[in-house]
């Protein structure tokens, strides 16, 4: 008491919902990000301030997609792209459940295939 002011930061910069319409602070103070993109990866900080003081917490959000994993430009610790084109996830976690899409392209076109990890 009184109700604190909640301010969110991404990578040490204040989040401005007007400039970043996909980011929304909900009534309880939680941050909602709609349509996650790899660019949303980063350090998020939440500050709660009132006349009694200030508290803060932070978390790191890593947003990945199969394209990022398969490009080889991003090395994620548990994900390895094998020469055969297969994706090795080791060790796998329950949070890895989902649909994985492999996309291959050359001068003749693009093809993709998907698999569900259960």
N, C-alpha and C positions, 0 to 999 in steps of 0.2 A: 504494500500500500504506500503510495498510490500506484495505479496501473503503470507498468513501465513502458517506455518507448522502445520498440524493437527496430533495430537497424541491421540489415544484412550486407555483407561485403563479399565480393568474389575477387580473389587474388589481390587483396588489400585495397580494392576500389569499391566505393559504395554502389550498391545495386539500385539503379533508377528504373522503376517499372514503366515509366513513360518512354524512356529510351530503349528499354529491354522488355517489350510487352509479353514475352514468353515466361518472364519471371513474375511471380505474384506472391505477396505476403498474405497469408490467410489470417482469419480472425484470431486464432490462438497463437499467432506469431510464427508458424511454420512457413517455410519457403517452398513454393510449388513451381516446378520448371516444366513447362509443356513442350512437347516435341523435342526431346533431348537430342543434342548433336554432339559430335566429338569435341567441338569447340567449347562445350560446357564443362569439360574437364578442368578441374582446378581446386583451389583451397577456398572453402566457404567458411565465413565467420559470422556469428550472430552475437550482437551486443544488446543487452537489455539494461536500460538506464532509467532511474527515477531519482527523486530527491534523497533516497536512502543510500544510493550507490549505484554500482555498475557490476554486472557479471557478463562473461563472454564464454563462448565455446566455439570450437571449430571442427570441421571435418573435411576430408578430401573426397571429391567425387571424380571417379574415373569412368568416362563414357567411351565405350568401344563399339565398333561395328565390325562385321566380317571383313569389309573392304580395308579397314585400318589394319586388322590382324594379318591379312593376306598380302598386304603391300610390301611388307618387310621393312618399311620405314619406321615402324613402331615396334619395339621389342617389349612384350609383356612377359613377366617372369614364368607363368605357367603355360603359355601358348607358344607352340613351335610350328612353323610352317615347314613341312617336310618336302624334299625334292620331288616327290611323287605328286605333290599338290594337296596331300592330306593335311589335316590340322590335328596336332597332338595336344591334348589338354592334360597336363600331369603336374601335380595331382588334380583330379577333378573335384569340384565342390558342388554341393546341392544348388548353390546360387548360379551355377553354370547352365542350368536347365533352360532350354529355349530352342529357337530355330536358328540354325547356322546356314549361311548361304555362301557358296563358293562361286566366284565370278571369274571367267577366263575370257581374255580378249586377244585378238590378233588382227592382222590387216583384213581378214575375211569376215570379221564380225565379233559378236559377243555372245557367250552362252553362260548360263548359270544353273546350278542345282542346289537344292536345299535339303537339309536333314534335321530332324528333331532329336535333341538330346534330352532323354528322360532320366 
